[in-house]
Structure formats: C-alpha cells, structure tokens
Amino acid sequence: MASPMVWMPILEDGVFRFDASEAARAAAWPSLSFAEPWRREVVLLREGVDGDGPAIVPECEVVGDRGVQKVLIKLPSRTSFYGTGEASGPLERTGKRVFTWNTDAWGYGPGTTSLYQSHPWVLLVLPDGKALGVLADTTQRCEIDLRQESTIRFSASSAYPVITFRPFDMPAQVMTSLSYAIGTVPMPSKWSLGYHQCRFSYMSSERVLEVIRTFREKGIPCDVVWMDIDYMDGFRCFTFDSNRFPDPKSMVDDLCSIGCKSIWMLDPGIKKEKGYFVYESGSENDVWIKKPDGSPFIGEVWPGDCVFPDFTSERIRTWWARLVRDFICNGVDGIWNDMNEPAMTTTTKTMPESNIHKGDVDIGGVQNHSYYHNVYGMLMARSTYEGMVMSSTAKRPFVLTRAGFIGSQRYAATWTGDNLSNWEHLHMSISMVLQLCLSGQPLSGPDIGGFAGNATPKLFGRWMGFGALFPFSRGHSEAGTIDHEPWSFGEECEEVCRLALLRWYRLLPHIYTLFYLSHKKGTPVATPLFFADPQDSELRKVETSFLLGPLLVCASTLPDKGAHECAHKFPKGIWSPFDFEDSHPDLPVLYLRGGSILPIGLPIKHVGEASLEENLSLLVALDENGKAEGVLFEDAGDGYGFTQGDYLLTYYVAEVHSSVVSVKILKTEGSWNRPKRNLNISILLGGGAMISSHGVDGEEVHFVMPSELELPTLVATSEIDLEKRLETIRPIPDIDEPSRLEGAEVSRKLVELKSGDWFLKVVPWIGGRIISMTHLPSDSQWLHSRIEIHGYEEYSGTEYRSAGCTEEYKIVRPLEQLGEEESAFLEGDIGGGLVIQRQISILKGNPKILQIDSSIQARSVGPGSGGFSRRVVELVCLRVHPTFTLLHPTEVVVAFTAINGSEQEISLEFEEVTLEGDLRPNGEWKLVDKCSGLSMINRFDQSQVNKCLLHCGTGDLKMELWSEERPVSKDTPLRICHQYEVTETCQTKNHS
C-alpha cells in the first residue's frame, strides 16, 4: 500500500526532498546529478521555511525482494508533461513511458523508450499555467510512466529521493531552480556556437581541407570541422593514421589560417593490444572495468577486443585527463566522446550488468555496472573536460558527448544521436532539442540532414533552414551515404543553406547573450512556444515553432508546404515578422516579441571575422505601451577573463514619447570600455515593415515614428514586396516525385494502417517493407527501420536477401476500411513467374490482433511445365523475416512451449538458433521484454511452418518463420498466415 513520503526542505525556498521513510533517506546512495551532492543531504534552515510545506506530496511503496521503490504523484486534471531528457516522439509527454537506460539507439523511432541519455526529470505545467519540476534522483534504470493523464509514476530499484521544485508562475523559473541543484552550462566559446561540419568519415587531411576551402569559396559560413574515428591508426584512441593524417598539427594550422577549428573523436573502448601505449599504461595503472572474477572485462567495439577505463574512480579519470591533455598538443580544439553508453557490438548493446566498478566512496563506492551504467558517459565527459582544462587555462573546453545523465551539461554539449534522413526525424528533432533544454541541457542539436540514409535536396535544405537556428548546429552523415555538405544537393539547396547559416551568424550576438544568461541563471536557450504564455493551453503541443529568448522561429516540417504557407499559433502580445531580406519558401519565418530589443551582427563566414569595433545593429519591437528592452553580452569570446570582470553587459531600452522614439543605454556591467562603433537601429512596424536610424553606440538616438495615416501604407507595401519576392524565388525542387509507372501513384506513397491496437507504416516500393509497428495502448514500438533495410519483409529462398526483399511492390487493393478493420493487399513480382502476396489486416472482430497472410503464388508458367513456375529447379521457400527492435536488449527473452511439450526460454546470448521438428514452438512463441512488462506473441499454423529461426543482431532480433522448400504451382502455393498480439506480463522488472 502506497503511503505519503517523508520530506525536508533543501537548497532554497520551495524545493523539497522526499524519501520513502527516514530509513530510506539514510540508505539512499549519493547524488551524481547534483553539482554539489552534499546540498541534497542538508536541511534548509531559513526563516519562514519551516511553516511552508510542499505543494504536492508523492506517495510511495517498496515492493519485491529487490526493494523496488514505486512513486506515485497525482496532479490536477489537464496538467501537461515535458522533459524526460533525450526522448523521441511528441513534445507533450502525456501517454508516454521512458526507461532511463543509456542505449546505443541507432535509427530510433518515435516509440523508442530508451535513448543515449538518462534524465529522470519531469517538468509539468498545471492547468492555470504555473509550473513545477520533479526529479527522481537515481542512477539506476528508472521507469518514468506518464501514460495516465495527470499522473507521474517513477519505479526503480533501491531507495532514492524524489526532489520537487515548487510551483512557479513561469516554467523558466523552474529551470533556474533546477540549475541550483544540477548546475549550469559552462560559458561556451563563441566559435563553438557557429556551424559544424562532420561526416563518418572525412578520410584524409586533404579531404578535410578541401571541404573547408569549399565552404570559404562558396561563401557558406562554417567554424568547425570534425574528425570521426577513421583519423585514428586502426581505431586506436590517441593515435593518428600515418598515411591519411600524417601531420595533424600541420593540417590544424592550415585550418586555423582560414578560420576553422577542429574536433576529434575519442571513444572509451581501448584496443587490447600489447605494445599500444594506452593499453600498456592503463594495464600498469589498473584502470580497466573488471568482471566479477577480477579480470578486465573485454568487449568488442570498432578496434576489435577492447578494455574500458573505469571513470567512476577519480584516480582513473585523472589518468584519462592526462592523455587528453597530451593529445590537445596536436592542435586539437575540441573532443567528441562517442560510444560511451558504453556501446558494444552485441545483442544487449552494452557490457554485462555484473561487471564491477571501483567507484569512489563519494559517488557510491564499489558497485556493479547496473548502478553506474547511466553515468558512465557523463563521467567520461567529465574526465575529458578536465583534461582539456589541464591543457590550457586560456581556452574554454569543448566536449561533445553522446551518452549523458542529468547534470552532464556541466561538462559537455550533446546531440540527439543516430537519427534518420527522413521527414519524421526532421519533425522530431525540434521536440527532442527542446526536451533536452527543458532537462537542463541547453547546448544540443540533431545531425542536420539525418545521420543514416540519404537526404534529398528538399529534406536537407528544410532541415538546415531551422537546424541552423538550434543552439548546437552540426551537419553529420554516416559512412556509405552520399555527400551531405550544403552544396551537395544542387544550387537551390545550397542557397537555402547559405541564407540559413548567414541568419544564424547575424543572430550570434543574441545567442551568445542567451548562453551567458543560461550559464549564470540556468535559463534554457531554446524553449517551446508555451514559455511565452503558459496559461494558453493551445500552445502546449505546438511542435514546429520555438523561442530563442524573445525571438520566435516558425518552421514547416511538411514537404509540400513552406513556413510562410502554414498557419502558426502565437502567444498573447505583439509578434512582429522580420527578415534580413532573405525570406525564402524553404526557410522558417522569424518574429520578434513586442517589448524586445534584439542585437544583430554582420553576415560573417566564421566567428573570427567579427570585430567589436564593427557596426552593431539593434532590432526593436515596441510593446503595447511603446516600450522595449534588450541585453547584449560581449567579451573576448574565449578564455576566462569574463569571470574577472573582463566583459561588457549592456541593457538597452527604447520608449516612445509624442511619436519620438528614444533608444539609449539603461545600465551596464563589467570592466570593459565600450567599443567605438556606429549603431544601426530598426523599429519593426508590423508586416515586415520597419524604419531605421543611425547613431553612435553609447549615445541616445532619437527618431520620429510614422503617423497613423502613414503606417498602414508602409505595412501594406512591405507585405506586397515580400509576396512578390517569394513568388520570384524558386524553392528547392522535390525530387521525391513518384514515377509514372503503373501502380506507382499509390505505391510510392507511405501506407499507414491505424486501427484498434495497432499503427503500421509500409513502404511498398522496396520489398513491401513494414518499417514501423507500434502497439498503441502500451505505446511500444516493436519494429522500426529505415526504408531500405530491416523492418518486416519476406524472402523467397533460403539464401540471405533472396528475391522479395528489394522488389517494388504494387498495392493491388488500396487501403480498405471496413468498420474497425483496416487492411492492405500488396503484391511483388519476384521473377520466374512468381509473385509474393501479402494481406495485412487489423481484425474487425478482435482489434488487438494484427494478422499478416503471406504467400508465394505462381502467376505465369511456361508450356510443358506441368503448372509449375519457371523457378522449379531452384525450389522455393517462403521466409517471413521481421527484424524487431529490442527496446531493452538486456531484459529480453524468447519463450514458448515446444511441440514436444518442453518449456523453453531463450536469452539473447547467441548469434543464431534454429528450431526444427519437435523443437519448434507449438503454434506460438513470444518476445518477452521483462523491463517494460510486455510480451509480443506471434501465433502461426505449425502445418505451414517447417522451421523457426532466431538471429540476434546489435540491439535487434529476427524471428523468422520458414515454409517447406519445394516447387510452386498455381494449385500449390506456399503460405504462412500468422498473427501478432501484445500482452502485459506479470510485472515490470527492475534491477538492484
């Protein structure tokens, strides 16, 4: 039975720590999320606090032998949920469930429940607009269940405290309060806020220089180029390939001469090889993670067999930091920590939870891997950050980490991992960046254009259009894809990318100021639209607009409609559109909130081109009372002089008196003298119209507003000019147009089936592949793949990738909707007079069931064939070949009763298992996810199935059904009709 948790005030007014009991408080492990862990343990003694109790009191029960602590928080109806860190899917999180277990989630989908980072944190907005935050302060696997309306459930092993941050009037105040606990982002170097160009991999120093010189020749802004693992000698960290990167320092000097920085990858996996200096040093210093028997754990990653530093020990972090310090001497400007979940090339994707960490006492002491798994990446990033600090006290470190934990912003930026080059991921990237910002990580962004797969010109250009305006802006693509540099997609896309990035660089004075405020106060840099008016419930689910302070970015994620053609929602107040005479059908629309002053810089190609003595522009949007204010932070752009007062923080104000606008400095901070520069001031009038004046920065500037008679004409003229300009601009061509082949009008369109418990997506043009299979009641995505690989498909032979998996399918009968039943009938010509047919149905009588009826039919046969197809000599086997995504690979088994009556439970510690004869499942087998408490049952007619095959990949599982192998005639087709159903198992499993 759940009971109220005991509480005590901590940190500041309105922040409370809750524990299951006084004994649980004493048993809780140290905090790794808090910047100063001791502050979580100290009761706040301040006048007036003792009488002010918490606004909400969670309830808790402890269950099972493992002491699973289940926390329940009930909130008023119509409460909205956000946060949960790095999470795919929608912005508003009601109905979703997340498991904090850092996972290498290549090609994740909207239903993936564990990504690369763990943030057991929920930001909630109450119906009246007030906001509060809840943190479950545990490093262990934690279920965050938001599936019930206005209810939060946390579940994790062992005692852990829950921290609440009082209801505030505005959600930004919650983020500031959270920053008192977990810390803020370090002030980034200004160059790190520029555009970053990356690829897996630029294969030589010559290619790296060629790419950056092309940026300069084409006038496209760029500040940073990245080196993926192929710069190394055989993937050995801290080494360089002597053939492809023979003189890295010389290459870095060449890059520096044209204003470009370089960032280099370091992974945690260290090649186990005698004579390799890092392995030898680590072995001598006893730094490796151990197995329970005390020997070093060996896992396979890029170099082959690897050992892994145990970053839970300060001594070992110092060992790594010194390696980083020495590595920086090669001219390295920043470090990229990848694969640090830690990722392995195994089905479970990571190391065994039974591995042992040395662990310093102040973070939990000696523990198994399940305790430290979620913080391993953060501790690696911390060690890397500290190594960069060792290397220079004159430069601010830049570290990017893939894996992280709440609080990791203290050491590193992050990105949203290995996304896909498609419109779904383009749309999702906005919400994912915002969720990270709402979880304490302001410096984040996606791989613009998508990492996996080939972008199209329109997809890449549209993504760059708003991706350039994310706090961390980087283009990246995987090996084997086409080139993804901005000029790789034709002149129209190149121009959009150039305009998008020039916009960003003009906005850098404002963005750099936002990061200073985030560093000082913990406020997010990018926020959802509702931050401007949290009382307006209609703004809470807007996913295509976001705020950068008072700057509103309205994008379009629809391929066939630009942002200027979309209907956008606005918060209350005045929102004035503006541009830099760069409006384009494939760029977002920009607005400035009334009452704001926006500092604007020049359209530079890299940060090094800027000078404080150059003209400064101020964009002014007056509010209803004719007033506006804004702030500008300026310093050297790097180093730590700003901490000693070497900066200039200027507060500008504007006000109208009797139709005369005055713009002046209200106050300043910092010891810097004001640069001698001109000031260009533009006042937005609405509809894109503006009036401008000039002056000297530091002096008051006056100019006259247009009369009430003049204003409508100015606005109308501006709107007409914009409309004419947009009409003359050619948008990026859409090369995804379907061909005019028979059936292509239907088959080149993604087919969606949504009914009952299921939501499926099918791409008929490559193997009729089902690329997504989502169970709606549990919000679990069992299958998610790219268009051209994996997913659900059929083969026509026993050999891998036999006919059927790549052919173009026709939709013989388009989507049928019969009451509650949805079905689609597909057919693919596999040659030799044979076709594969597939009927996909969500059953009318039982909408919990997804049925797939597949067959190989003889369509045309030759004379004298006896009715058999021309492939009679080859024989034919129908293979149902689904590749299921394992949401929690370490917690999955396949269970069934065999025909011989034996009960079987197969854990995924194998590569391939074949089940034939009496060892076959007796008509059904199920994929059991013990973590989520769900099972997917696959039922079939055993008379149609001759063999069952299991094949484990890296984080996925193929559950194949094979027919007998024989010739096919018109009268003797091969057929496998089978069904899927998702059910709940007894209980969710948690680890101690």
N, C-alpha and C positions, 0 to 999 in steps of 0.2 A: 504494500500500500504506500503510495507516494505521500510524503509529508513536507511541510514547508522547510526550506533550507535555513540554516543559521547564517547571520550576516554581521558584517562590521564595515564601517566607513574607512576608505583608503584614498590616497592620492590627493583628492580635492573634494569640495562640496558636491554631493550628488553622485559620487562614484562609490559603489558598494561591492564587497566581496562576499559571495555566498558559498557555503560548504554544506555537504550532506549532514555533517554533525561536527562537534568540536573535535572528536577523534579523527574524522576525515580531514579536517583542517590541518591537524598535526601530521597526518600521513601523506599529505599532498607533496608531490615532487616539486623541485624548484622551477621557477618560470624561465622559459627561454624566449618568450615573446616580449617581456618587459625589458626596456633598455637598462633599467636598474632593478634587478629582481627583488632586492630587499624591500622595495617600496610596496610590493604586493603583500608583504608579511606584517606591515606596521599599521596599527590602528591610527586613523587620523583623529587627532585631538585638536579641535578648533572650536572657538566659541560659537554656539548655536548649532553645531553639527549633531550633538548627541540627541537633540529633540527632533531632528528631521530624519524620518525613516525613509526607506526606499519606496519608489512609486510602484514597483512590481516586486513580488517575492516568488521566485521559482519554487516548484515542488520537485522532490527527488525521491527515488527509491533505488536501492542497491540489490541486484539480483544475481543469482548463479554463483558457481564455485569461483569464477574469475572476478567476482566483485564488480560486475558491470554497473556503472552509475548512469541511470537514466534520468534526465532532467526535463521537466515539462514547464513551459511558460505560456500561459493563456493571456491573450491580449484582446482589446476591443474589436468588434466586428469591423471589417473593411480596413484593417491595418495592412500596409504594404511592406514587403520584404526586399532587401537589397544586400549587397556584399557577398559573402561566402567566397571571397577571393577570386582566384582564377577559375571561372566557371563558364562553360558554354551554355548555349540556349538563351532564353529571354532575359531582359533586364530585370523585370519584376519577378521575384523568385517564388511566389506562392505556387504551390503544386509541385515543387521540385525537391529533389533529395540529392545531397552531396556527401561523399565519403572522403575525408581527408586522408589520402594515402598517395604520396607523390609517385606519379606513374609516367613513364615514357609513353605518351598517348598519341603517337604518330597518326595523323589523319582522323583525329577525334571528330565526333559529331555532336549535334545539339543535345543528345541524350546521354553523352558520356558523363559518368558521375565522379570520376577521379582524374584530374589532370596533373600537371607538373608541380603544382604548389598547393600548400595547405593553409587555409585561413579559417579557423573555426570561429567565425565572426559574422554577426548579422546586424545590419543597420535597418532599423524599422521606422516607418513613418506612420504615425497614428492618424485616424480619420480627421482630426482637427488640424493636422499639419505639423504638430510637434513631433520631434524625433528623438530616439534613444538608440543605444547600441548594446549588444550582448556579446561577450567573449567567453568561450569555453576554453580555459587555459590548460590545454593538454597537448602534448606532442604525439600522443598515440592515435591510432586510427579512430576517427570520430565520425559518427553519423550525424549529419545535420538534416533533419527531416522537417520540411516546410509544406508537406502535402496537404495538411489540414488547414483550412482557412483560419488565419489569425492565431496560429499556434506554432510554437517552436519546440522541437524535441532534439536534445543532444543525447548521444549514447556513446560511451567509451569505457574502456577498462580502467580499473583502479580509481582512487579518489582524485578528483580535480576540482578546482574552484571555478565558479562562474562569476564574471565581473560584469556589472551593469553600469552604464553611463547615463546619467539621469535624463529625463525628458527635457530637451532644449527647444527653444522656439524655432530654430533653424537647423537643418541637418549638418551644415558646415560647422556648427558649434560642437556637434557630436564628434566630428573628425578631429577637431582641435583637442577635445578632451581625451580622445583615444591616443593622440600623439604624446600626451603627458605620460602615458603608460609605455607605449611601444617605441617612442622616439620618432624623429622626423628624418626626412631625406637629407643627406649632406648636400651642401650647395654644389651643384654640378658646374663643371667648366662650361663656358659658353659654347665652345666648339662641339661639345657632346650633344647639344640641342639642335645642331644642324642635321642635314640629311646624311644617312649612312648607306653605303652600297656594299652588298655582300653576295656571295654565291658559294655553294658547296660544289666545287671549289674553283677559285682562280688558280690555275695550275702552275704558274711560274711568275717570277718577278716581272718579266717582260709583259705578261698579260695584265698584271695589276697596274703597271704604269700606263699601258695602252688604254685601259678603261678610264682612269682618272684624267688622262690627257684628252680623251674624247669628251668627258664632261666639260672640261675647260674650253675646248674648241667649239662646242655646241652651245655654250653659254647656259648650261644647266647647273644650278647650284649643287654642291656636294662638299662635305667637310671630312668624311671618314671613309676609308676602305677597310674591308675585313678579310682576314686570313682564316679559312677553315682548316681542318686537320691535315690537308694534303701538303701544307708547307713543311710538315714535320718529316723527319727521317723515319720512315716505317711507322708512323703514328706514335712515335716516342715523344712524350711531352718534354719540353725544354730543349728540343733539338731542331735543326733545320736540314732540309733535303739539300745536299751539296750540289746537285745538278740543277734543280729547278729554282732554288733560292740560295745561290752560292754566297751572296754577300748581302744579308738582310739590312745591315746598317747603311750600306750604300743605297739600297732601294728606298729605305726610310728617308734618307737625306734628299733623294730625288723627289719623293712625295712632298716633303716639307717645303721644298723650293717652289712648289706650285700650290701651297696652302692646304695640304691634305694630311690628316692624321691616319694612323694605322692601329687596328685592334686585332689581337691574335688569340686563338683558341688554346685553352688548357683544360683537359679532361681529368677526372680523378683516377681513371684506370692507368696504372703504370706497368709497362711491359715487364713480365717476369723473364729476365734475361741476364745472365752473368756477363759482366763487363759493361753493362749500361749503367752510367754513373748514378742516375736517380734510383734505380733499383738497388744498387750496391749500397748507396748512402742510406736509403730507407731501411734496408735489412740490418745494417750495422747499428742504426738508431732505434730499431724495434718500433716502427711506426705503422705497421700494417694491421688492418682489421683481422681478427682471429676467428677460427672455427671453435666450437666447444672443446675440441681436443687440444687447443693451444697452438695449433699450426696456422700459418697465414691462410686466409681464405683466397682462393684463386677463382676468378670469374672471367668469362670470355667477353671481350669488347673489341674495338677496332684493331688493336695490335695483336690480338690472339689472347693467350693466357695472361691475365693481369692480376696484380695485387692493388690494394686500395688503402690510402692513408686514413688513419683514424682521427678525423678532425675534432672528435669530442675531447681530445686532450690538448691543453694549451701548449705543452711541450712539442707536440706534433704539428700543431698549427704554426708554431714558430719555425719549425724545420721547413715546412712548405713555404712560409713567407720569405725565408731567406733565398730559396730557389727562385721565387718570383722576383725578389729584389735584384738578383744577379741577371735574370732574364731581361728585365727592363733596360739593362745597359746596352742592349742591341738596338735601342731606339724605339722600343715598344711604347705606345701611348695609352693602351688600354688592354684589358684581359677579358676574354669571353669564357666563362665556365659552363660547359655543356655536359650532358650525360650524367649529371650529378644528382639524380634522384635517389640512389645511383642506378643507372640503367645497365642491363646485361642482355646478351643475345640468347635469352632463354624464354620459355613459355611464361614464367612468372614475371619476367622483365626486370627482376631485381635480385639482390642477394638473399639467402635464407634468413628468416627472422631469428633463427637460433644463433647466428653469428654474435660474437662478443665484442663490445666496445669498452675501451679503458675508462672513458668518461671521468672528468674531474668531478670532485665532490660537489662543487658549487652548481653544477648543472644536472646532477642526478647520479654520479658515480658510475661504477661498473654496471652495465645493463646489456640486455640482448638487443638485437637490431630493431625489433619492433618498437622499442622506446625511442630510439634515435633516428629512425628512418626518415621521418618528416622534417628533421632539422639538419640532416646531413648536408644538403645543398647549401643551406644558409651558413653553416659553419665553414664549409669550403670557401664560400664567397667572402666570409669574414677574414679567413686566413689570407686569401688573395688580396683583399683590400689592405690588410695590414702590411703585406709585402710591398705593395705599391707605396704606402706611406713611408716605409723604410727607405725606398729608393730615392725619394725626393720630398723635401718639405716645401718646395716651391710650386708643386703641381698638385692639383686635386685628383685623386684616383678616379678612374672609370672602370667599373666592373659590371659585366652583364652576366646574370645567372639564369639558367633555365629552371632549376628547382629552387624552391624557397619555402619560407614559413612566415607567418605573420610577424612582422618586425624586421624582415630581411631587407627592407628599404634602407636600413641603416648602413648597409654595405654595398648594395648593388641595385642596378636597374634590372628590368626583366622584359621578356616578350612572351607572346601567347603561344609559343611552341610551333610544332609542325602542322600548320594549317594546310588547307587545300585551295587550289586555284579554281574556285567556283563562286557563284553569286551568294550561296548560302553562307559561306565563310566570310565573304566580303561584308554581308549584313551583320553577321555575328560579331565581327571584330570591333564594332563600335561599343556594343554592350560589354564585351569582355574587357576592353580597356577601361571603361567606366567602372566595372565591378572592382577591378584592381585598385583604381583610385579611391573607391569607397571602402577599401580594405586596408588603407594606409600606404599603398604603393603608387605614388604619383608619376613615376618615370617608367612608363611602359608603352608598348605598341605591338602591332602584329607584324608578321612578314608581309609587307605590302606586295600585292600581286599573287600571294599564296606560295607556300613552300613546295608543296607536292603537286605535280601536274603542270600543264602548260596553260598559262594565261592567254586570253585573247586580247586584241588591242583595246576593245571597249572595257573589258573587265579590268585590265591593268590601269588604264587611264582613269577610270572612275574611282578605282581604289586609291590611286595616288592623289586624286583630287581632294579627298578628305583625309587620307592616311598621312599626307604631308603635314596635316594640322594636329596630329597626335603628339603628345609630349615626347615620345621616343619614336623617331621616324626612320625606318630602315626597310629597304627592299632586299629580299633574300629568296633563293630558289635552290632546289635540290639537284643533285647530280643526275644527268640524263635528260633534263628538260631543255627546252630551247632557251636562248639567251633572254634574260629578263631585265636588261638595262633599259632606261626610258626610251632610247632611240631604236629599240629592237622591234617595235610594233608599228612602224610607219610614221610618216610626218605628222599626221593629225594627233596621234597619241603622244608623240614626242613634244609637240607644242603644248598639249594639256599638262604634261609633267613639268615642263619648264615654267608655265604660268603658276601651277600649284606650288612649286618649290620657291619661286620668287615671292609669292604671297607669304609663305612661312618665314622667309628671311626678312621681309619687311615687318613682320609681326614679332620678330625676336626680341626687341626691347621690352615689349609687353610680356612675352612668355618668360623671359629671364627674370622679370619682376615677379611674376606669379611663382616661380620656383624659389625666389628669395623669401616670399611670404610663406610658402609651404615649408621651407627649411626652418623658418622662425616660429611658425604657428601651427604647422600641421594641416593647413587647409589644402584640399585637393586642387590640382592644376586643371584637370578636366572634370566636369560634373554633368550629370543628367539635367535635362531641362527643368525638372521639378524643383531643383535647388533654388530657382529664381522665384518660385511661388509654390511652396509645399502644400498649401491649402487647396490648390486646384487639383482635384483627383484625376482629371483628364490628362494631365501632363505626366502622370506617374509611369505610364507604359510607352512613352514615346522613345523609339529606338533609332531614329535616323537623324536626330539633332543632338547637339551637345554644346556645353558652355565652356569657354576659356575665360574665366572671370566674367566681365560684362559683355564679352564677345560671343555671339550666338552663331554656330555653324549649322546650317540646314542642308543636309545631303540627300541624295537619292540612291537607293540600293536596288532600283528597278532597272533592268537592262534597256527597256524601251521608253524610259521617261527620265528627263533631266530634272535637277533640283528645282529649276525655275518653273517647271510644269506641275510640280507637286503642291498639294495643299498642306501647309505647315501650321502647326499649333504654336501659339505664342503665350508666354506668361503675361500677367497683367502689366500695364505700363506702356511706355512708348518704345518701340523697337524699329530703328531706322536702318534701311538697307544701304549698303555701300559697296564699292569695289575700288580697285586700283586701275580702272579702265581695262580690266582683264576678264570681265564676265564671259562665261563660256557655257554652252549647253551641258558639258560634262564636268563642270566644277560646282562645288557647293555654293549656296547663296549665303552671304555674310550680313549680319545685323549687329547694331550696337545699341545697348540698352540706354534709354533716356536717363540722364543724370551722370553720364560717364565721359571720361576723357581717356583716349587710347593713344599711347606713344607709338610712333611709327618710324622705322628706319628706312634706309635706302635699299634698293633691289640689288644686293650683293651676291656674289657667286660662292663665297665662303666667308666664315667669320673673320678671318684675318684681313679681309679687305676693309672692314669697318674702322672708322676713326671717330673718337669722341668729339673732334672739332668739326665734323661734318654736320650739315643741316639736320635739325630734328623737326619732325612733324607731329602735330597733335590733332587728333580727330575728336571732335566734340559733339556729343549728342545731349541736348538740353532736356531736362525733365519737365513735368507739367508746371513747375514753378520757375522755369527759366534758369535752372542751376545745373552744374555738373562738376565732378571732381575725378581726379585720377592720380596715379602714383607711378614713379619711374625709379628703378634701382639701377645704379651704374657703379662698376668697379673695374678692376683690371681684367676680368673675365676668367681668371685662373688664380691659383695660389690662395693664401690665407690672410692677405692684408686686410680684407674686409672685416675680419674678426678683431682687428686692432683699430678699427675706425676708418680705414682707408677705403672709403666709398662715398657715394652721394645718393641720398634718398630724397626725392623731390615730390612734394604734394602740390599739384596744380589744381586751381579752381577756376570756374567760369560762372558768370552771372549776368543777366540782362537787367538793365535799368533804362527805362524810357527808350526802348528799341536800340540801345547801345550795349554791345556785349564787351565785357572786360574779361581778359584772361590773365591770370597772374599766379605767382608762387605764394602758397599759403604758408608753408614752412619747409624746412629741410633738416636732414640728419646726416651725420658723417663729417669727416675732416677734409674731404676733397674740395678743392676750389671748382667753381662752375666753369666748364669749358666755354671758350669764346666761340659762339656759334649762332647762326640765324635760326629763327623759329618760324615754321610754316604752320598756320592754324587753319583748319577747315571745320566749318559748322554744318552738320547734317540737317537738312530741312525736311526730309521725307521723300520717298520715291526715288532715292539716289541723288537728289539734288543737293548741292552744297554751295556755300560761299566761303571764300578764302581771304586770308590776310597774312601779312608778314611782320616780323619784328625781331628782336634780339632776345635770346633766352636769358631770363632773369629780370627783364623789364616787363611792365604791364602793357598789354596790347589791347587796343580798342578798335571796334568796327561796328558799322550800322547794320542791323538786321533789315531784310526786305519788308516792305509794308504788307498788310493783309491782302491788298489787291495784287501785289506782285507775286506773292508766294504761290498761289495756285498755278500760275503760268510757269514759274520755274520748275515746279514739281512735275507738271504735265509734260513739259518739254524734255525733262530728264527721262521720264518713263518712255516717251516715244523714241528718244535716241537709243535707249537700251534695247528696246524691242527691235529697232532697225538693225542694231549691231549684232544681236543674236541671230537675226534672220540671215545675215551675210556670212556667218561663221559655219563652217562645215563641221558637224560633230564627228566623233570617231566612228568610222564605219563599223557596222556589225557584221563580222564575217561568219557569225554563227547561223546565218540564214539557212534554212533547210534546202537541200537539193530538190529538184522537181521529179525525182524518181517515183515510181508507183509506190504508194503507201508511205512515202517519206513525209507527207504533210502531217501525218499522225505520228509516225514512229520517231521522228527527230525531236519530238516534244517529250519531256519528262512526264511519265504517267504516275499519278498519285491515286492510291486507293485508301480511303479512310472511312471506316465504319466499325461499329462495335468496339472491340478492344484494340483494334489494330490500325496502324498507319504505315503504308508501304510506299516506296518510291522505286520506279522501274525505268531503266534506260534501254529501250528496245533496240537501239542502233548498234550496240556492242554486246552480243551474246544474250540479249534479252535480260540483262543482269538486273537483279534486285539489289539496289545499293543501300537501302535503308529499311529496317524492320523494327518498328517501335511499338512496344506494348503500352497503350495509353494509360490504363488505370495505375500501373506501377511506375510510369514514366521511365521505363528501362529500354534502352536501345540495344538490341541484341545483335544487330548487324549494321555495319556502317562501312562503306568503302568508297574508293574512287570509281569513276565511271569505267575505267579501262582494266581494272584488276580487282580480284577478290569479289566480295559480295556473294550473291546466290546465283549459281549458273548450273547448266548441265553439260556433260560431255557425252560423246557417242562412242568412246572406245576406252580401253584400259590404260592407254598411254596418257601421260600428263598433257594437258592443253590440247586434247583431241578436238575434232570438229564439234561445233555447237557453242563454244565459249567465246568466239570472236566474231561470228557471222552477224550480219544485220537481220534483225527480226522484223516481220510485219505484224501489226496489230490486226488480226483477221476480224475480230469483233471488238470495236472500241469499248471503253468502259461502260459497263452495264450497272444500272442502279435499280434494283427490284426490292422495294421496301427497305429493309435493313441490310440487304445483301448487296455487296459490290463485287464485281468480278471483271477480269480481263482475260482475253484469249490471244496468245501470241504464237507465232509460227516462224521458224527459221530454217532455211534451206541449207542442209549440211553436205550436199553433194551426193552423187551416185544414186539419184532418185529418192533420197531420204529427206525427211523433214523432222525437226523436233517441234512438238507442240506442247504448250503449257497453259493450263487453265488455273488462274489464281483467283480464289474466292474467299470472301469473309462470309461465313454461312449465315443465312437468314434465320434458321432455326436455333442456332447457337452462336451468337456473335463473339463468343470467347475463342472460337476456333478459326484458325487460318488454314485453309486447305490448298495444296498445290498438287495438281494432277498432271504429271508429265508423261510423255510417250514419244517413241520414235516410230514413225509411220513410213511405209513405202508409198510414194506418191506416183512415180513413173517407173516402169520396168520395161526391159527390152524383150523382144520376141525370143522364145525358147528359154526364158529364164525360169519358167515354172511359177511365175508370180513373184519371184524374189527380186530384190533390188540388185543393181549392178555391183554393190559392195559385198555380195555374198561371200567372196573369197576372203574378205577381211574379217568377217564376223563383226557383230555389233554388240556393244554393251551400253546400256543407259546408266549413267552415273549422275546421281543427284549430288551436287558439290557446293554446299554452303560453307562459307568461312565466317564463323561467328566471332564477334569482338568480345573478348573477355574483360568485363568491367573491373573485376578484381581477380587477376590471374592466380594469386597465391591462395585463393579461397574457393577454387572451382574443382569439382569432380564430375565424372560421368557415371551415373548409376542406372542399373537395370537388373531385371531378372532374366537370366538366360533361358533358352529353350530347355536345357537340361535341368532347370529348376534352381540353379545356384544363384545366390545374390551377389552381384558384382558392384564394386565401387572403385573406379579407376581414377587415381590422382594424376595430374598432368606432369609427370616426371619422365615422360617418354617422348620419342620423336614420332613413332607411328605404331599403331596397334591394329591388327586385322582380326575380325571376328567372323568365323565361318562355321557351318554345320550347327551342332547343338550349342555352340558358344555364342551364337547370335542372340541379340535381345529378342525376347518373346513378344514381339509386336510393338514394343515401345522402349525408348531409352530417354534419359533426361539429363540436361546440363544443369547442374546444381550450383548456384552461387550462394555460399554459406554466409558471405558478408551482407549481401542485400536481403537474404532470406527469400530468394526467388528461385524457382526451377522452371526451365523451359522444357516441356515434354514434347517429344517427337514420336508420333504414332504412325505405324505403317502396316501394310498387309505383308506378313512374312512370306507368303507364297510368291510375292512379286520381288522380294529382296533376297538375293543369293549371298550377299556379303555386306558387312558393315565395316567401315574403316575410320579410324581416328588418326588425325595428323596434327601435331602441335607445331605452331609457329611461334613467333615472338609476340606474345600477347593475343594470339588468336587460336582458334581450334576449328578444324574441318571435321564435320560429322557426315560422312558420305554414306549413301545408300547405293549399292550396285545391283543391277539386274543380272540375270544369267547372260552369258555371252553366246550369241547364236545369230544366224541369218534372220532378216526381217522381210516379210512379205505383206501384201495388202491384208491378208487374212490373219497374220500372226505378228502384230506389232509388239513392241516392248513397252511396258507401262509400269510406273511407280506412282501410286496415289498416296500421299501422306499428309499429316496434319501437325500443326503446332498449337500449343496452349501454354500459357504462363500461369503458374500457381504459386501460392505462398508456401514456404516451408515453415517448420515449427517456430523458429526464432532467428533473429539476426545474430551472427557470431561476432564477438569482439575478442581481442587478444589482450593478454596481460603482458 
